[in-house]
């Protein structure tokens, strides 16, 4: 739930948690939360996909050619397959050529039995012999000695022998790999698992387009959240909106049999107000909370849960910056682990200005690099996106603050 003013109550005060919830769990630190998100998941199993959908996937096993490439001797040019020396009598297509015979051929065409080379079309001319019968002779464009034995013939296995290794396991498949696999007679490839993600967007006050009236806010998630998930290694298989009530939330969390999800990412409804039903829905579904909240700002009410059917629920706050911080903190390691990708790396930056102590959680601050130093951006309230849009990364500032020039942990932005 996002308030009409555009702020998430759970971002403004830790006191919004019910007393009994606060007594049961302490918030994870930022480091603990990232580690937990990586540890709770296991890589998804490898599976077979058609070539048409294998682009960008990670190959799970070596690919060997099922045949020699090419698997028959073929012409590298348009022209004539010839045997012996000129002039050549034109033979019937498909017949075995004897010395002094030729037959028209196109690029990629099967070399007929008896043919010793291919004469390029620009090097030959159809003429007539003394009896007026058509014969092929060398033309003015023919080069000295043309055609040499074997010239312009692609021999069997020129590119690869049968059972030769074409692509190594672990390769991220690009269009050339897909084409190579097709030439090797593969119809499908075994690839590592890639997490399927369903997006669930909440908020009765959210409008999809136009200028919102007071009390309503624009949808900041559906235009970009799917792209961010893809940058982190996931694949969005569905998007559903949930009203601010338990029934709607439970419906949105149901799995789709046609497009089952490995992860459900929600926005909003992660707090404890009367309009926030995600935690109640997780409890009703018998889910386990791996991370209830994180000692960081923004993004404090970000949660990670697991349902009995094995699906993960990543609950992001309703404010845009808080949600992206939560996604980078928990979503990046979770999706990477499920997709057999390396653990998302952090970097280090030198802080460009002193930052005062803050009595509370770790602060995640968008920064710009100025003369090689990380200077905090302006406009970085949890509901604002202007600061992040201008940022080079986000830095992790401990509660005790930092001095100018001090080294801080940073997360690179997914789009940088």
ABEGO torsion letter per residue (X at the ends): XBBAAGBBAAAABAAABBAAAAAABBBBBAAAAAAAAAAABBBBBBBBBBAAAABGBBBABBBBBABBOBABBBBABBEBBBBEBOBBBBBBBGBBBBBGBBBBBBBGBBBBBGBABBBBAAABBBBBBAAGBBBBBBBAABBBGOBBBGBGBBBBGAABBBGBBABBBGBBBBAAAAAAAAAAGBABBBBBBBBBBBBBBBEAABBABEBBBBGBBBBAAAAAAAAAAAAAGBBBABBBBBBBBAAAAAAAABBBAABBBABBBBBEGABABAABAAAAAAAAAGBBBABABBBBOBGAABBBBBBAAGBBBBBBBABAAAAAAAAAAAAAAAAAAAAGBBBBBBBBBBBABBBBBBBEBBBBBBBBBBGGBBBBBBGABAABAAAAAABAEBBBBBAAEBBBGBBBBBBBBAAX
